[in-house]
Amino acid sequence: MANFETVVVDTDLLILGGGMSACGATFEAAYWAKKKGLKVAVVDKAAMDRSGAVAMGLSAINQYIGYQAGDNTLEDYVKYVRQDLMGVSREDLVYDIARHVDSSVHLFEKWGLPIWKDDAGKYVHEGRWQIMLNGESYKVIVAEASKNAMNQAGFTDWLYERVFIVEPLMDGDKCAGAVGFSVRENKFYVFKAKATIATMGGAVHVFRPRSVGEGLGRAWYPPWNAGSTAYFTIRAGAEMTCQEVRFIPVRFKDGYGPVGAWFLLFKSRATNAFGEEYMVERAGELPKWAPYGLAKPIPANLRNWLGMEDVMAGKGPIYMRTEEAIANIAAKYKDDPKAFKRKMKELESEAWEDFLDMTISQSLLWAGMNIQPEEKASEIAAAEPYFIGSHSGASGAWVCGPEDVMPAEYKKQWEPLGVYNHMTTVKGLFSAGDGVGASSHKFSSGSHAEGRIAAKGAIAYILDNNTAPKVDDATINKLKDTILAPMALFEQHSAMSSDPDINPNFCKPKMFMFRLQKIMDEYCGGVSSQFTTNNALLTRGLELLGMLKEDAEKLAASDLHELMRAWENTHRMWIAESHLRHVMFREESRWPGYYFRADFPDMDEANWKCFVNSVWNPKTGEWTMKKVPIVNLPV
């Protein structure tokens, strides 16, 4: 469009995103780029201070090893992740993150993050790997440190906020940067770079959410994350892995408040409506999923599954017994009335603070429903599916591991491209955090550490491939026309209808999103189908997604905000297709509680203890699916 200014930014390293992994990459890049005389640009759809999954804050850091103090070993963590992912994990990546994560946590504390400590000065643990904090300003503190590092290193004009990245910019088979637009001004941005790190988060609202109507925007994971990292890597032609492994968290119902502190810190039980503890009553189901169902800790998906079985048996709702947990802790002080009263107030404060640190809406819901956690239990429920590589899911790009730990079977894939830690199978394109597959349980701290790892890998790549990318103006102009097409379409046809949302020539982003969510919910195992699907449903879902993809060309936007929404939903549509194809290819049920194949109801260790990887070919538009062997580290 003629009134959109084209802004070209040339840099050496391009970091896309503003969440924890982007902050880690920025912090690390500030040191190495200055040392090597390189330029850095960081682009975020939001504002770095409150961007990403930690935007509202957190009440715990969920990955802390403590291996230098002898609390745990790195091998312990590798085995923990292997167990929780039902045997499917890239252990070289997990090991690499684990050996660096503690240093990120110590940096957070140095920067001012208030981490709980006991009287002896040791971190207060929520569970074996989790430490408690007052984290409402967690993201602000970490973002400020990254910005300070860049500014103190002498970098100027390096941060581009409120710019939505849409597509990768390619120079043949190499990633040459990215293109997008400002969500505040009529500006089309072209970022040319020698190496790019895609850290734009996971995906929410691909499936119809459990909360609808006025609760539509609620999600456990940030509702503005649209799968832009996976879209970017898929469209660049990168190999993806574990796209079938969506994550379904159990959360406090409707407010999506976290349950970790209640289970781990308060030692609360979850029961059905009849007071039965499903983890006890249904323990006989666990041997079916051996060896993972028989080992500790029980994988998150299996814990979900046992609760879902109670719901399907008509024993719902499921309750978190908050009143019981608080009473059990306070009972130790019952012989001293003053101490008892003081402890009750302390526990009540901690119960509310858990939400005020990270999910304020849950506190509002408690207040609105007259729920006092020390007196009344609260409902918990399985949320809709999310696509995140940092938590208990595993979807994302297949990346190069550390040279000293990566198995030879994986290393040979990168030897023709160059062995650079966290580079995808596309030259010059790196990822971290939610963008990297098969290396779950990094959470916020591990994502920060992984961003640092990716930045060092990207800088090494630039030093070995220090030539400016070549992209012609015709390619840029074509991308600009494509990205701005929804606005042009609206201008052309909006006068044909008195209602801007109803027009025979286009569809608006919100209705497009509803259509996508309905397809995925009903055909690919969403909330309404109790997370269950089969080949016939998946085949029909793929057919409907094909028609949706055709109609995506008719997306219209009346302003910059709707233009962003249009492309967000296009990104979600691609994540949906990738996920559906992976679920269809893997003919077993390995993660009941995340999804269940009714036509393949059992786990098949002989044939499917493997990674499922895929590549979308940008030249032909075809998808290729394959199995990749799992190579365990000797732990």
RAVENMO-V527954 format. One record per run of one state. SS is the DSSP state (~ for helix, > for strand, _ for the rest). FROM is the first residue (numbers start at 0). TO is the last residue. If there is no record, write none. Layout:
ss & from & to
SS & FROM & TO
SS & FROM & TO
This chain:
ss & from & to
_ & 0 & 3
> & 4 & 9
_ & 10 & 11
> & 12 & 15
_ & 16 & 18
~ & 19 & 35
_ & 36 & 38
> & 39 & 43
_ & 44 & 46
~ & 47 & 49
_ & 50 & 56
> & 57 & 60
_ & 61 & 72
~ & 73 & 83
_ & 84 & 89
~ & 90 & 110
_ & 111 & 112
> & 113 & 114
_ & 115 & 115
> & 116 & 116
_ & 117 & 121
> & 122 & 122
_ & 123 & 123
> & 124 & 124
_ & 125 & 129
> & 130 & 134
_ & 135 & 136
~ & 137 & 151
_ & 152 & 157
> & 158 & 160
_ & 161 & 161
> & 162 & 170
_ & 171 & 172
> & 173 & 181
_ & 182 & 185
> & 186 & 191
_ & 192 & 193
> & 194 & 197
_ & 198 & 201
> & 202 & 202
_ & 203 & 211
~ & 212 & 214
_ & 215 & 224
> & 225 & 225
_ & 226 & 226
~ & 227 & 234
_ & 235 & 238
> & 239 & 240
_ & 241 & 245
> & 246 & 246
_ & 247 & 248
> & 249 & 251
_ & 252 & 258
~ & 259 & 264
_ & 265 & 268
> & 269 & 270
_ & 271 & 276
~ & 277 & 280
_ & 281 & 281
~ & 282 & 288
_ & 289 & 290
~ & 291 & 293
_ & 294 & 298
~ & 299 & 311
_ & 312 & 316
> & 317 & 319
_ & 320 & 320
~ & 321 & 332
_ & 333 & 335
~ & 336 & 355
_ & 356 & 358
~ & 359 & 367
_ & 368 & 376
> & 377 & 381
_ & 382 & 384
> & 385 & 386
_ & 387 & 394
> & 395 & 396
_ & 397 & 406
~ & 407 & 414
_ & 415 & 421
> & 422 & 422
_ & 423 & 425
> & 426 & 426
_ & 427 & 427
> & 428 & 430
_ & 431 & 431
~ & 432 & 434
> & 435 & 435
_ & 436 & 441
~ & 442 & 463
_ & 464 & 471
~ & 472 & 495
_ & 496 & 505
> & 506 & 507
~ & 508 & 522
_ & 523 & 525
~ & 526 & 528
_ & 529 & 530
> & 531 & 532
_ & 533 & 533
~ & 534 & 553
> & 554 & 555
_ & 556 & 558
~ & 559 & 584
_ & 585 & 594
> & 595 & 596
_ & 597 & 603
~ & 604 & 607
_ & 608 & 608
> & 609 & 615
_ & 616 & 621
> & 622 & 628
_ & 629 & 634
